[in-house]
Structure formats: C-alpha cells, structure tokens
Amino acid sequence: MTLDIAQVRSSFPALKSGYIFADNAGGSQCLSDVVSRISDYLLNTNVQLGADYSVSVTSTQRVADGIEAVRELFNAESADEIALGSSSTMLAENLARAMEGDFLEGEEIIVTGEHEANAGPWKKLAARKGLTLKVWAHTPLASAPNNPYAVALQLDALLPLITPKTRLLTFTGCSNILGALVPVKAFTAAARARAAELGVRKLEVCIDCVAYAPHRRIDVRAWDVDYCFFSMYKVYGPHIGALYARSTSLAHSLTSLAHHFLRVEDKSYKLQPGGPGYELAYACTAVPAYLRGLAPAGELDDAWARIAAHEQALVRPLLEYLKGKEARGVRIVGEETAGAGRAPTVSFVVVGERAVSSRDVVRAFDEKKNIGIRYGHFYAYTLVDSLSPKIDVDDAVVRISLVHYNTVEEVQKIIDILEEVLA
Ligand SMILES: Cc1ncc(COP(=O)(O)O)c(C=O)c1O
C-alpha cells in the first residue's frame, strides 16, 4: 500500500523546480488540473448562474459539480449542506452570525486555544450575547513527562467544562502547530453522552478541519458533528473555503444571512450572503479526482490510507532527529513520536543555555534559498501563549509542515540544515 511519488509529484508543476515546500500547513501547492479547470471555466463558461441559455446551464452545472466534490470530501449526506466562501475564517464568522439567534440567555460555548478561526467568532458572539465562554485547555501528555511542551487536547480536560447550559462545543480536527490528529468521533460521542446525562437543551459541535483535511479523510456523518470547515487551498485546490452544516442544524439553528426574499430555509445558501467564486468552485472537482487517481481501484479511503502511510515515513525520521537533540535544548511542541494520531506538522523550540530563537532557525533555512519553512504562532495564539514555561508568543515555534508530495530525501535535507543550525 504505497504512493507512486513520481506520479504524485508530476501532478504539481511547482514541484518540478526542486524547491522544497515545507510550509504546507500554511498553504499547499496546487494541482495543475485545478488551474486548468479555473481557466477553462473563465475562458468558456464565465456567465451568471441560473439562467436558461445554454452557457448558463453549463456554468450552473459546473458549480454544482464543484459543490458535489466538496460534499464528497466532507462525506456529507447532501450538497445542500455545503456552503462555500472566500476562507474558512470568513465562513466561521458567518456561521456565528447565523447562529446568534439560537442561543438562550446564560448558555455556554466551549472553545480551544487552537487556530483563532474556530474561537474568535465564538468569543465575539459570547461577548455580544453575554454568554459564558470556556476554554478547553491543552494538557501535558503522559507519554512525554520530561517535555512541558508535549501537550494535547485531552478528554479529561473537556468533560468537566460541560454543564447543563452548554450549547456549543468547538475544536480542531488537527492542530496546525502540534500536528495532533484529534479523535473527533470519540471526543464528540463523549461530549454528547455527558451533555445527555446533564439534560443539555441542545449541544452542537463545530470542527475546524483546515489542518486535518490535507492528511486524513473527513467524515462528518461518522463523526456525528453539526458543523465542519476546511480550506481547499490547503488540500491542493483553489483559494476557497468550505463549510458543512448538518441539514437539521440548517433548518433549526441558523437564521439566514441571505436576502430576505430568497427561500433558503434549510439550504446552505443561508450561510452565503453572496455567491462563491464560481471558477474556484468548479476547480474543486479536480481534488477528489486526483485523490482517486492515487488508489488503483479509485477508492478514496484507499487513497487516504496511502497518504497516511507515506506521511508516517516523513514524520518519523524528523521527530526522531529532533528528539535526539533534547540535550541540545530542542523541545518538540506536541506529541514526540510518530503514529496514527500524528500528522507531519512538526513544531519545536530551542531552549536552554544555548537557546536559538525560532526566527534564527528559520533564517538559516531562508538563506539556502531553496526551501520554505516558517516560524510564529500561526494564529494559534492562545495555545502558544498558554505554554509553560512561557515562550515569546511572537517568536513562538519553528514549524516544518509536510504533506504527501514531500519526499524522504527532502526530510533528510531538512535534517542536514538543522544539524548545521544546532551544531
Ligand atoms: C487550523 C486552521 N484553521 C483555520 C485556518 C484559517 O483558514 P483560512 O485561511 O481559510 O481562513 C487555518 C489557516 O492557517 C488553520 O491552519
């Protein structure tokens, strides 16, 4: 069960240059097929949707095909449950605005310190409505007792936060700093069970899958979540965000943001005050088509399993190298060992007597001119700010974020540069 890496890499023209793209959690490279579809749409079918003339019929169908492709990536039941927008951040803010009327006085929202996209809109909503906001804190992992930065979202820190007033639970499917793949299904089931015991009126769950979607298959139905979002530009596609809202939530929890005369009661258009970029919506069709091409029988599950296996081959040597530099002051921020729950997004700091700032580590890479990594808090500001002992929240962490088109040879080159920096 392997990936044909030569085939994979040939689908991404940017990789031909030999440049090592290792900031993929910021944004992945784009499939050539995505670009072809954008230009095909704009050059041949660039008209307004919904009219009866032939070109409009084609463009309407193309956008519908794009939404269907995104539905498949969420494994949602219906394309009516999918909203598109310019970014995940904007879609989450729209969702919070649409949900505002469904909160009762005194109800509570639980957020995490992960990327602010799935916290900020809820913090602002709580402030507007006078709701109680609770932060599900990251706690140290028992597997790494000597590393205070080996932290994760853990269930025992969540369950006590749930009370009879809890209305909304939000968390990430994968941390864009820690690389931890969160067991969304198990956490959601446990939260729902606790909420049921406590007689909660209505608990809804909203998952940020932006850092999850490039690595594993999303399954909103198996997970039993109400809302979920990710950004196609991190999943080899165009710069567009996608939001899933369960049909019952669309019908009963959300007020329409669309024009008053549009009849969109139980449709995702409630969350789209305007149309998405049509050419970008159509270009989304290239992503599941590419993924299917990675598996001999065209099965998406098989494709994702191959991606996961290759990613483990990338992340294992990198984590082992960094762990071996503990005496030099390297501390991995997140789970220290590879495994099923670990995406190849690796963050670390260099502390102690011979500390090196994250900025200086990254500068050494920048000077090579053929590799891209990055440092910072990556908008997971609250998480970085909560680490103890404290680290400078602006210098934050060095992040090396790999995806399935990276190679083991590239990882070795990264390790060679780290070896120079940490000498
Ligand atoms: C985990 C996570 N959530 C949300 C976002 C925001 O996505 P967008 O840029 O589409 O708003 C990012 C972007 O880096 C992210 O990594």
The ligand as an SDF file (V2000), in Angstrom:
LIG
                    3D

 16 16  0  0  0  0  0  0  0  0999 V2000
   -6.2020   25.0920   11.7600 C   0  0  0  0  0  0  0  0  0  0  0  0
   -6.5710   26.2750   10.9100 C   0  0  0  0  0  0  0  0  0  0  0  0
   -7.8080   26.7790   10.9990 N   0  0  0  0  0  0  0  0  0  0  0  0
   -8.2170   27.8250   10.2510 C   0  0  0  0  0  0  0  0  0  0  0  0
   -7.3540   28.4410    9.3720 C   0  0  0  0  0  0  0  0  0  0  0  0
   -7.8620   29.6130    8.5770 C   0  0  0  0  0  0  0  0  0  0  0  0
   -8.1220   29.2400    7.2620 O   0  0  0  0  0  0  0  0  0  0  0  0
   -8.4380   30.3650    6.1750 P   0  0  0  0  0  0  0  0  0  0  0  0
   -7.1260   30.9540    5.7840 O   0  0  0  0  0  0  0  0  0  0  0  0
   -9.1000   29.6610    5.0430 O   0  0  0  0  0  0  0  0  0  0  0  0
   -9.3260   31.3680    6.8250 O   0  0  0  0  0  0  0  0  0  0  0  0
   -6.0490   27.9740    9.2560 C   0  0  0  0  0  0  0  0  0  0  0  0
   -5.0970   28.6410    8.3630 C   0  0  0  0  0  0  0  0  0  0  0  0
   -3.9030   28.5180    8.5140 O   0  0  0  0  0  0  0  0  0  0  0  0
   -5.6470   26.8520   10.0430 C   0  0  0  0  0  0  0  0  0  0  0  0
   -4.4140   26.3430    9.9680 O   0  0  0  0  0  0  0  0  0  0  0  0
  1  2  1  0
  2  3  1  0
  2 15  2  0
  3  4  2  0
  4  5  1  0
  5  6  1  0
  5 12  2  0
  6  7  1  0
  7  8  1  0
  8  9  2  0
  8 10  1  0
  8 11  1  0
 12 13  1  0
 12 15  1  0
 13 14  2  0
 15 16  1  0
M  END
$$$$
